[in-house]
Amino acid sequence: MPNDRPKQIWDAALLESVHGRTDKADRVRRMFDAIAPTYERVNAWASLGQDRVWRREMVRLAAVRPDDVLLDVASGTGDVLRAFSVADTRPAQLIGLDFSHAMLLRAARGPLAHCLFCQADALAIPLPEQSVSIVTCAFGIRNFQDLGAGFREMQRVLRPGGRVVLLEFSLPEHTLLRRMYLYYIQKLMPYFAGFLSGDRTGAYRYLPQSVVSFESSQAVRARMKTAGFSGITEYPLTGGVVTIYMARKSSGK
Ligand SMILES: C[S@@+](CC[C@H](N)C(=O)[O-])C[C@H]1O[C@@H](n2cnc3c(N)ncnc32)[C@H](O)[C@@H]1O
């Protein structure tokens, strides 16, 4: 019988330069295809239930209007779409985009039947210019092959005056908190997340490595500005473990 268990995707050598690899996107996609069945359960455990709180904060900050068209980039199994679907004010249209087929299949099930889904790369969004009024992305931008290109695509599909709401891991500034957090994500989390998921791909080694070597929040803001966003604000949550970035596309563009 063929052994179709997903094989290792990230080894120690590859993890030394996760963001610089030319095959990063392909590895990331295969990794999420492999961990899709246990993704939500492990997330809830690893974040001690905070992941839902963070997405609810995204919903609050997005201040959706009933005529909004919302594109959730890197929508995964649909947790962000679900958070917007149960909010008091819901957008007129919700669209989820992800390049992992296995993640999207889970999103498309059950209560998200009212959403549109699209399997595509965030760096080449198959939507016309100025077709959506909000772009959201939770825990996606860190995984992009080219962050600047990702921001330019978000900018392209947004209507003038449209907004982005991005949620991403960051590192606490407080020294003690940062040390404790690094110990948690680098030493403890990979063991129990690996145990809970049965993962063999190295996904829960990639996670801390991609967080610690990701761009600082200042650098993320600078890239957003270069892509043409204005009014860029950041909201660190849970002591800076994650940050929400918000910005607008200028009305004149
Ligand atoms: C950590 S999961 C986040 C899923 C969801 N947003 C959430 O909050 O749980 C990252 C997702 O981003 C997707 N992804 C990463 N890079 C992508 C890209 N370039 N284009 C499309 N999807 C991408 C992965 O397939 C994965 O489903």
The ligand as a Gaussian input file, in Angstrom:
#p B3LYP/6-31G(d) Opt

LIG

0 1
 C       -2.171000      30.536000       9.114000
 S       -3.382000      30.238000       7.902000
 C       -4.576000      31.502000       8.275000
 C       -5.973000      31.109000       7.883000
 C       -7.058000      32.064000       8.355000
 N       -6.870000      33.376000       7.818000
 C       -7.119000      32.123000       9.859000
 O       -7.219000      33.217000      10.419000
 O       -7.115000      31.058000      10.488000
 C       -2.581000      30.898000       6.487000
 C       -3.360000      30.617000       5.204000
 O       -2.780000      31.442000       4.186000
 C       -2.772000      30.722000       2.989000
 N       -1.783000      31.366000       2.133000
 C       -0.493000      31.624000       2.429000
 N        0.108000      32.261000       1.410000
 C       -0.843000      32.413000       0.458000
 C       -0.835000      32.989000      -0.844000
 N        0.270000      33.522000      -1.366000
 N       -1.974000      32.984000      -1.541000
 C       -3.107000      32.410000      -1.040000
 N       -3.171000      31.835000       0.180000
 C       -2.053000      31.844000       0.905000
 C       -2.458000      29.304000       3.407000
 O       -2.827000      28.353000       2.431000
 C       -3.262000      29.194000       4.702000
 O       -4.548000      28.689000       4.460000

